[in-house]
Amino acid sequence: MPELKTRGPFAVWILSLPTFGIYYLVWFAKITAEVKAVNPNGEKNVNPAPMVWSLIIGALTLFIWPIVNWFKFCASIRQEQEAAGLAPTFSTGLATLFVFLAATHVCYVQSQQNLVVAAVKAKQLVAA
């Protein structure tokens, strides 16, 4: 299981700019692995490598592959929140809107992921 990390939502967004999106790809792979680790029975087609490849070569598929993967990813985050014992607060529509607002979806996704990380760590403390 990859280590669940609390990351600063705006730091992820800011670091993506000077690295010309490289940090975004690394972050997306890490967050996808974390989502899959918390809820292994969730969305079956959410794997880090194909998700990142869909972003890299998505233009070859007229961006259909990245769009399909985006909605699978959003569904898996909602399922992850339920698996962590939280009421699902992630909104696919809101996240998609933020994609078009200066790519601030990373801030929203990371803030939602931070809720899951906090819940999972609290469960681990109670179990210990």
C-alpha positions, 0 to 999 in steps of 0.5 A: 500500500502506498503511503497516504500523504496529506498534500497542500492543495495549492502547492500541487497546482503551483508546482505544476506550472514551473515544471510544465505539467510534469509534477501534475503527471507524477501527482496524478499517478500517486493520487490514483495509486492512493485511491486504488489502495484505499478502496481496492474493490472500487472502480476496476479500471483505475490504475496509475499507468493507464491513467497517466498514459491517457493524459500523455497520448490522449490527443491520439484518441481525440481526447476520448480516452482521457475523458472516460478515465477522468469520469472513472477517476472521479467515481473512484474518489467517491467510492474511496470516500465511502470505503474510508467511512466518510459521506461522499462529498466529491462532486464530479461536476464541480471537479470537471468545472474546475478543470476549465477554471485554470486547472484548479481541479487539482486543488479540489481533488487534493483537498478531497483526498486529504479528507480521506487520508485523515479518516484512514489515519484516524481509523489506524490510530483507533485500531492500534 
